[in-house]
Each structure stands twice: as C-alpha cells, then as structure tokens.
Amino acid sequence: ITTGGKAVNVTANSSGIGLLYNTTQAALTTGSAVSVTGRASGALSAYTGALLQVSPSRTLTSGSIDDTGNQLQLARTNIVNNAGSTFTVSGDVANLSSNCTQTAGTCTDTSNILELNQQYATASGAVLNVLGAGTGNLATLDATNASANGVSVDVQSSSSSQYAFRVTSNDGATNGLYVRADGNVGIGNAAPG
C-alpha cells in the first residue's frame, strides 16, 4: 500500500483472534511476530501518524458492564523443568528507546520516551502501578548525561494540599517520608506542617 487503504482488514466478533502467531517451535531464536522497519532518506515529510495504533471506542447505551480486558498485554512465562538446566532470562519484556544521530545539521528532541495520561478526573486507579515479587529494585533511575539539568525525579502537584511524594512501609501502615506540595516535609509524620 503506497497511499491510504488497508493491507489487512479484520472485523472483530464477540470472541476469537484476528491475527495469531503461535510460537510453539522449540527452535525459535530470532523470529518476530510483527516487524515494522524500513529506512527512509532524503527530503522527508513530517510524520504525524502512529506505527502501531490501538484506539477502539465503546459506548454503553443500556445495562452495566465491568471491562477487565487490557488494550495491551505483555506476559512472558518461562518454565524450567529439568534439575540440571539453567534458564537465564536477561532480555526485557519491553524495551523503549529513542535516538537521533547528528552527523550534520541540528537534531532537537523534546519528546518523552513514555507518556501516561489519565484524563478521567474521578479515576481512582494509579496512573503507574509497579509491583515486584523479585529481589531487584522496583525502579532504577540512572542519568548518564553529565549535562542533564540535575533533576532525576520531578514530581509536580496542582494542589498545595496533596502529597508530592510519599514513602511508606509495611504495606502502607508505617509512615516513612512525606513531602507535601506546599513544601512541608515530614519524616514519620503523615501531616507535616
């Protein structure tokens, strides 16, 4: 397809799979289920689309439902079932990267690698929920650019009564560190003032 149109058009039913790539081969090494690649060069046109777009819309007109499905689900499951075997998993479940090679001219990058935006004002779920049952850190932030602005974590709040930062332990039962949006800081105190 050079301009417009669809290469594959799949209409969803109540269940089933539109496209299936079944990785049942034990010899699979470097294969890809979906690959979006290419190299464009020359007087490029500005790109404003999305290489992968998932944007369904659902309108409920009667009754009540509970949507528990995911728009994107990446779930890797590995099993080792031999006493003498070692199964090492060192690849990431998801790897997002961005780069611009500046051989001549100027490259200006003001984009975010990942943006999470909850637009429903009364939504009660976390915008980012990180759960870890392993022995590693829940988050590791490493700035390798010595010319960075010096701020590793920037937490902003639109209300002075909210907490800009809160650290608890024992599943939230023990107060650790509280930083309110009004600038008050409390250690072991949930209401610094």
GIVENPE-V751281 format. One record per run of one state. SS is the DSSP state (a for helix, b for strand, c for the rest). FROM is the first residue (numbers start at 1). TO is the last residue. If there is no record, write none. Layout:
SS;FROM;TO  SS;FROM;TO
//
This chain:
c;1;162  b;163;169  c;170;173  b;174;180  c;181;184  b;185;187  c;188;193
//
